[in-house]
């Protein structure tokens, strides 16, 4: 089941430990279709400090590559602990987040693609899209299809067609 952004609250004010960072692999892009990802877009994988089966995927922002630990303050603001130096605030008003409260195969595959460490399978994944510009919020539904505002793509097409027909008949 996919949680709404509001139900992702349990991931905030927690310490996340970096597993690895990399560029979105071709084979995973092909397999999953991207979900707001482009081929070779940057990503980082973190796990919850006290629960290594809870993953955080951060997409689109290389700033997170330097973080060995991360504290998500809220959707738009994170505190990054770099390998050396003082903690830094990473802020982006265009961030978007969604949570998957079951095993999410893509998260395991992304972690395996950027590290050789043996990791436990995830049982919960938070996904942070650290977008540089505002985008429509897309999320992954239970059937791993892309949807817009939670509507199936066919339902959205049907609604647009009905709206178009309504406009045509009103103009006559």
Secondary structure, DSSP 8 states (H G I E B T S, - for coil): -EE-GGGGGGGTT-EEEEEEEEE--HHHHHHH--SS--TT-EEEEEEETTEEEEEEEEES-GGGGGEEEEEE-SSSEEEEEESSSS-EEEE-TT-EEEEE-S--HHHHHHHHHH--S-----SEEEEEE--SS----EEE-TTS-EEETTB-HHHHHHHHHHHHHHHHHHH-
